[in-house]
Amino acid sequence: MRTRVIGTVMLIFLLAGVFYAPQPSMAFQGASRVIRYSATEIIVHMKHDHQVERFNQRHGTYTLKRIPNSDYYLLGIQAGAEVSRKLAAMLDDDQKLKVGHNFIYEMPEVQQTSQAFIDQTSQAFIDQTSQAFIDASAQAYFYGQPTVSHLRLAQAHQISLGSGVKVAVIDTGIDASHPLLAGRIAGPVYDFVSEDVDPNDEPGGAGYGHGTFVSGLIALTAPQAMIMPIRAFDSNGQGTAFNIARAIRFAVDNGAKVINMSFGMYASDPVVQDAVNYAYGRAFMVASAGNDNQNLVHFPASIPGKTLAVTSVNADETKSYFSNFNFGVNVSAPGHNVYSAYPDNRWAYWSGTSFSTAMVAGEAALLRSIRPNALDSILYLVISTSGPSPDPFNPLYVQRLGLARIDFRTAVERIQQY
């Protein structure tokens, strides 16, 4: 496996067990994007033999939430207090291991301001009203869309359909009533934004429909895999580090064997890193490289060996105009003008590395169904080397779009050798 290189300055300082941005504002600049964090919350990793109540008493904070079976706590600060000042005051407190900001992650498509094109009556793409439905659940065009027609998915389905595999989708939620997703939802489910058991994809923001769209692509590529929707992002496509860490742990604790992570940010984050460490070896994690057309890989896709970093190519194998590229990218998959499910029984086109990632998550489910006990490193190797190299079509990005573009048939054939 190649060493990942994130082409940006690390914006989190590991000083005396503290990670924080040295600014009192709600955001600071990194690469070409602003990294945001909550202005009213702090994450603390306590030592095993100390109580958070005493810590709160000394620093004027209070406990909001705890990650189950861990020593991570989300603390609130009093009105008028500044997060960074609080963090600085906690530097010498020996009850903690680490303290830091509750960073805010975004869907790459929200950062890119990419929007879904809802297929209703427009002739620019395919008129939904003129398309036949297959098994009363999806349009014929969904299964035969040009974006995936060259990936040999139908041939792979003769060998594996993903049966017996639960895929966690940590996202904006899901429209479970969509015909494509009927009968494909596996529990338990949870909404870490609203703190309830209804992870509905809620309207009102730029991220609306993202989780449904991603889930539709997993249903396309692994039609007998079950989808575990976990809502950690609001309708604006934003989610906090604390909730993402909770979601990752929830997924593996409840039987997910593949985790789709179509989100990221520019800097590493210890609470999410620890959650990935917790999940590694129990669930195969796939993450998006990002949509900034930059020579870098978003975190957590940038975690070497533990997450599979995915970027986007077009149907003609060239790099999608928005795709990040880097030596740390592991594999590429189609992500431009992809067609999938959208809330309220609708269909849409959308572009982004989130959707390339969903296809790879579906591929991982096909492989896991064939070899349930295969090491993550084997799945990593098979997925990242089974297809044709994108290099001949992308001379300006040699070795920075992954070793291969996905090929479903070759992957399911190769995994049988292990």
C-alpha positions in Angstrom: 0.0 0.0 0.0 1.2 3.5 -0.8 1.8 6.1 1.8 -0.9 8.7 1.8 0.1 12.3 1.3 -2.3 15.0 2.2 -1.2 18.1 0.3 -1.9 20.6 3.0 -0.5 21.9 6.3 -1.9 20.0 9.3 -4.1 22.4 11.2 -4.3 20.4 14.4 -1.5 20.8 17.0 -0.6 17.8 19.1 0.8 19.6 22.0 0.7 18.1 25.5 -2.2 16.0 24.5 -4.2 18.9 23.2 -5.6 19.4 19.7 -7.1 22.8 18.9 -7.0 25.7 16.5 -5.4 28.7 18.2 -8.1 31.1 17.2 -11.2 32.2 19.2 -13.4 32.3 16.1 -15.7 29.6 14.8 -13.5 28.8 11.8 -9.9 29.0 10.5 -8.4 28.8 7.1 -6.8 25.6 5.7 -5.7 25.0 2.2 -8.5 26.7 0.1 -11.3 25.9 2.6 -12.4 27.1 6.0 -12.4 24.4 8.7 -15.3 25.0 11.0 -16.1 23.9 14.5 -18.8 24.3 17.1 -18.6 27.6 19.1 -20.3 26.1 22.1 -18.8 22.6 22.5 -15.6 20.9 23.4 -14.5 17.2 23.1 -12.5 15.8 25.9 -10.9 12.4 26.2 -10.7 11.6 29.9 -8.3 9.3 31.6 -9.8 6.1 32.8 -9.4 6.8 36.5 -10.8 10.3 36.6 -14.3 11.6 36.7 -15.6 14.1 34.2 -17.7 15.8 36.8 -14.6 17.1 38.6 -13.2 18.3 35.3 -16.4 20.2 34.6 -16.3 21.8 38.0 -12.8 23.2 37.5 -13.4 24.5 34.0 -17.0 25.7 34.1 -18.2 23.1 31.6 -21.0 20.6 31.6 -21.5 17.2 30.0 -23.7 17.0 27.0 -23.0 13.4 25.7 -20.7 10.5 26.0 -19.6 8.0 23.4 -20.7 4.6 24.8 -18.0 2.3 26.0 -15.4 5.1 25.7 -13.9 7.9 27.7 -14.9 10.5 25.1 -17.2 13.3 26.3 -18.9 16.2 24.6 -18.9 19.2 26.9 -20.9 22.4 26.7 -19.4 25.8 27.7 -21.2 28.6 29.4 -22.7 31.5 27.5 -20.1 34.1 26.6 -17.1 31.9 27.0 -14.7 31.3 24.0 -13.9 27.7 23.0 -10.2 28.4 22.3 -9.7 30.1 25.6 -11.3 27.2 27.4 -9.0 24.8 25.5 -5.9 26.8 26.5 -7.0 26.7 30.1 -7.3 22.9 30.0 -3.7 22.5 28.8 -2.3 21.5 32.2 -5.2 19.5 33.5 -3.9 16.0 34.2 -7.3 14.5 34.2 -7.6 14.5 30.5 -5.7 12.8 27.7 -6.8 15.2 25.0 -9.2 18.0 24.5 -10.2 19.8 21.3 -12.8 21.3 19.0 -15.9 19.6 17.8 -15.1 20.0 14.1 -17.8 20.2 11.5 -17.5 17.9 8.4 -19.3 18.4 5.1 -20.4 16.4 2.2 -18.0 17.0 -0.7 -21.0 18.0 -2.9 -22.0 20.7 -0.4 -18.5 22.1 -0.4 -18.5 22.0 -4.2 -22.1 23.4 -4.3 -23.0 20.5 -6.5 -26.8 20.0 -6.7 -28.9 17.1 -7.7 -30.8 17.4 -11.0 -34.2 15.9 -10.3 -35.4 14.0 -13.2 -39.1 14.9 -13.7 -40.0 16.4 -17.1 -36.8 18.0 -18.4 -35.6 16.8 -21.7 -32.0 17.7 -20.9 -31.4 14.2 -19.6 -34.0 11.4 -19.5 -37.7 12.1 -19.0 -38.7 10.0 -16.1 -42.3 9.8 -17.3 -41.2 7.9 -20.4 -39.2 5.2 -18.7 -40.4 1.8 -17.8 -40.1 0.5 -14.3 -38.5 -2.8 -13.4 -40.2 -4.8 -10.7 -42.2 -1.7 -9.9 -39.1 -0.4 -8.0 -36.8 1.4 -10.4 -36.5 2.7 -13.9 -34.8 0.6 -16.6 -32.5 3.5 -17.2 -31.2 3.2 -13.6 -29.8 -0.2 -14.2 -28.5 0.5 -17.7 -27.1 4.0 -17.2 -24.0 4.8 -19.2 -22.0 5.8 -16.1 -21.7 2.1 -15.0 -22.4 0.2 -18.2 -18.6 -0.5 -18.7 -17.9 -1.8 -15.2 -19.1 -5.3 -15.9 -21.6 -5.2 -13.0 -24.1 -7.6 -14.6 -21.3 -10.3 -15.0 -20.3 -9.8 -11.3 -23.9 -10.3 -10.2 -23.8 -13.8 -11.6 -21.3 -14.5 -8.9 -22.3 -12.3 -6.0 -25.2 -10.0 -5.1 -24.0 -9.0 -1.7 -26.2 -11.3 0.3 -25.7 -11.4 4.0 -23.7 -8.1 4.2 -24.9 -5.0 6.1 -23.6 -1.7 4.7 -23.8 1.3 7.0 -24.4 4.6 5.3 -23.3 7.5 7.6 -25.0 10.4 5.8 -28.0 12.7 5.8 -30.4 9.8 6.4 -32.6 8.0 3.9 -36.1 8.0 2.4 -36.9 4.4 3.3 -40.3 4.7 1.5 -38.6 5.0 -1.9 -39.5 2.0 -4.0 -35.9 1.2 -4.8 -35.0 0.9 -1.1 -38.1 -1.0 0.1 -37.1 -4.2 1.9 -33.4 -3.2 1.8 -33.2 -1.4 5.2 -31.5 -3.2 8.1 -31.7 -2.2 11.8 -30.9 -1.0 14.2 -30.9 2.5 12.8 -30.3 5.8 14.5 -30.4 9.6 14.0 -27.5 11.2 15.9 -28.6 14.7 14.8 -32.2 14.5 16.2 -31.3 11.8 18.8 -34.1 9.4 17.8 -34.6 6.2 15.8 -36.0 7.8 12.7 -33.0 8.6 10.3 -35.3 10.3 7.8 -33.6 12.3 5.0 -35.1 15.7 5.9 -35.7 18.5 3.5 -34.6 22.1 3.7 -30.9 22.2 2.8 -28.3 21.6 0.2 -27.6 18.1 1.4 -31.2 16.9 1.2 -31.4 13.6 -0.6 -27.6 12.8 -0.3 -28.1 9.8 1.9 -30.9 8.4 -0.3 -28.9 8.9 -3.4 -25.9 7.2 -2.0 -28.0 4.3 -0.7 -29.6 3.9 -4.1 -26.1 3.3 -5.7 -25.3 0.7 -3.1 -28.6 -1.0 -3.9 -27.6 -0.9 -7.6 -24.2 -2.4 -7.1 -25.0 -4.9 -4.3 -28.8 -5.6 -4.7 -29.0 -8.2 -1.9 -26.9 -6.3 0.6 -28.8 -4.6 3.4 -28.5 -0.9 4.1 -28.1 0.5 7.6 -28.9 4.2 7.4 -27.2 6.2 10.2 -28.0 10.0 10.2 -25.0 12.0 11.4 -25.5 14.9 8.9 -28.2 17.5 8.8 -30.1 18.6 5.6 -27.3 21.1 4.9 -24.9 18.2 4.6 -23.0 19.1 7.8 -22.1 16.9 10.8 -20.0 17.1 13.8 -16.9 15.0 14.6 -18.5 13.8 17.8 -21.6 12.5 16.0 -19.6 10.9 13.2 -17.4 9.1 15.8 -20.6 7.9 17.5 -22.0 6.7 14.2 -18.9 4.7 13.2 -18.8 2.9 16.5 -22.6 2.3 16.4 -22.2 0.8 12.9 -19.6 -1.8 13.9 -21.3 -2.5 17.2 -24.4 -3.4 15.4 -23.1 -5.7 12.7 -22.1 -3.5 9.7 -19.4 -5.1 7.6 -18.9 -2.2 5.2 -19.1 1.5 6.1 -19.7 4.2 3.5 -18.2 7.6 4.5 -19.0 10.1 1.8 -17.7 13.1 3.7 -14.5 14.7 4.9 -12.4 17.7 5.9 -8.9 19.0 5.4 -7.3 18.2 8.8 -7.0 15.0 10.8 -9.3 14.7 13.8 -8.4 12.5 16.8 -12.0 11.5 17.9 -12.8 10.3 14.4 -9.4 8.7 14.0 -10.0 6.7 17.2 -13.4 5.6 15.9 -11.8 4.4 12.7 -9.2 2.5 14.7 -12.0 1.0 16.7 -13.8 -0.1 13.6 -10.8 -1.4 11.6 -10.8 -5.1 11.2 -14.5 -5.3 12.0 -15.9 -3.3 9.1 -14.4 -2.3 5.7 -14.4 1.5 5.5 -14.6 3.4 2.2 -14.3 7.2 2.1 -14.4 10.0 -0.5 -11.3 11.9 -1.5 -13.1 15.2 -2.1 -14.4 17.4 -4.8 -12.0 20.4 -4.8 -9.8 19.5 -7.8 -6.9 19.7 -5.4 -3.8 17.6 -5.0 -4.9 16.1 -1.7 -7.2 13.6 0.0 -9.7 14.5 2.6 -9.7 13.0 6.1 -10.8 10.3 6.9 -10.1 9.0 3.4 -6.4 9.9 4.1 -6.0 7.4 6.9 -3.4 5.0 5.4 -4.4 1.3 5.3 -7.6 1.7 7.3 -9.9 3.5 4.8 -10.0 3.1 1.1 -9.8 6.5 -0.6 -12.0 6.9 -3.7 -12.0 9.6 -6.4 -14.1 10.1 -9.5 -13.5 9.5 -13.2 -15.9 10.0 -16.1 -17.4 7.3 -18.2 -14.5 7.9 -20.7 -12.0 7.2 -17.9 -10.8 10.8 -17.7 -10.6 12.6 -14.3 -13.9 14.3 -13.3 -13.3 18.0 -13.3 -14.1 18.3 -9.6 -12.1 15.2 -8.4 -9.3 15.5 -5.9 -6.1 13.7 -7.0 -3.1 12.5 -5.0 -0.7 9.6 -4.5 -2.9 8.7 -1.5 -5.9 7.9 -3.7 -6.5 4.1 -3.8 -9.1 3.6 -6.5 -11.3 5.6 -8.9 -14.9 5.0 -9.9 -17.5 6.9 -12.0 -19.0 9.9 -10.2 -20.1 12.3 -12.9 -23.8 12.5 -13.9 -24.6 9.5 -11.8 -28.3 8.5 -11.7 -29.9 7.3 -8.5 -32.9 7.4 -6.1 -34.0 10.7 -4.7 -36.6 11.4 -1.9 -40.3 11.4 -2.5 -40.2 8.6 -5.1 -38.1 10.6 -7.4 -34.9 10.1 -9.4 -32.0 12.4 -10.0 -28.6 13.0 -11.5 -25.8 14.1 -9.3 -22.0 14.4 -9.5 -19.3 13.9 -6.8 -16.8 11.6 -5.2 -19.5 10.7 -2.7 -21.1 8.7 -5.4 -17.9 7.1 -6.6 -17.5 6.0 -3.0 -20.9 4.5 -2.8 -20.1 2.3 -5.8 -17.0 1.1 -4.2 -18.9 0.4 -0.9 -21.3 -1.8 -3.0 -18.3 -3.6 -4.5 -16.9 -4.3 -1.1 -20.3 -5.8 -0.1 -20.1 -8.1 -3.1 -16.6 -9.3 -2.0 -17.5 -9.6 1.7 -20.5 -11.8 0.7 -18.1 -14.2 -1.1 -15.4 -14.2 1.6 -17.0 -13.1 4.9 -13.8 -13.7 6.8 -11.3 -12.1 4.4 -9.0 -9.6 6.0 -9.6 -6.0 5.2 -6.2 -5.8 3.6 -7.3 -8.4 1.1 -10.4 -6.5 0.1 -8.2 -3.4 0.0 -5.8 -5.1 -2.4 -8.5 -6.6 -4.6 -10.6 -3.5 -5.0 -7.6 -1.2 -5.7 -6.0 -3.4 -8.3 -8.7 -5.3 -10.2 -9.6 -2.7 -12.9 -7.7 -0.9 -15.7 -5.2 1.8 -14.8 -6.6 5.3 -15.3 -3.1 6.6 -16.1 -3.2 6.2 -19.9 -6.2 8.4 -20.0 -4.9 11.0 -17.5 -1.2 11.8 -18.3 -1.4 14.9 -16.0 -2.4 12.7 -13.0 -0.3 9.6 -13.3 -0.5 7.5 -10.1 -2.7 10.1 -8.5 -6.1 8.6 -9.4 -5.5 5.2 -7.8 -3.9 2.1 -9.2 -7.1 1.2 -11.0 -10.6 2.1 -11.9 -13.1 -0.4 -10.4 -14.1 -3.5 -12.3 -16.8 -5.5 -10.6 -16.3 -8.8 -12.5 -12.6 -9.0 -12.0 -12.9 -8.2 -8.4 -15.4 -10.9 -7.6 -13.4 -13.4 -9.5 -10.2 -12.5 -7.7 -11.6 -12.6 -4.2 -12.5 -16.2 -4.7 -8.8 -17.0 -4.8 -8.4 -16.0 -1.1 
